[in-house]
Amino acid sequence: MPEPAADEVRITVAAARVCLSDLHLIDGSLSMSDGNAWNLGLACKLTVDMLSRVAC
């Protein structure tokens, strides 16, 4: 895997789940075109794998 750039970190995703709003987006009953900000995939287990030399 490449090392992160000066303003980046590398993360490892250990687990992720689909929440109900994700399913509503898939089935079309919820739209992202209503002007609201959406955060999808909120349930994740992440580990910072590597910091760039500059970020340290």
Rosetta blueprint (number, residue, H / E / L):
1 M L
2 P L
3 E L
4 P L
5 A L
6 A L
7 D L
8 E L
9 V E
10 R E
11 I E
12 T E
13 V E
14 A E
15 A E
16 A E
17 R L
18 V L
19 C L
20 L H
21 S H
22 D H
23 L H
24 H H
25 L H
26 I H
27 D H
28 G L
29 S L
30 L L
31 S L
32 M L
33 S L
34 D L
35 G L
36 N L
37 A L
38 W L
39 N L
40 L L
41 G L
42 L L
43 A L
44 C E
45 K E
46 L E
47 T E
48 V E
49 D E
50 M E
51 L E
52 S L
53 R L
54 V L
55 A L
56 C L
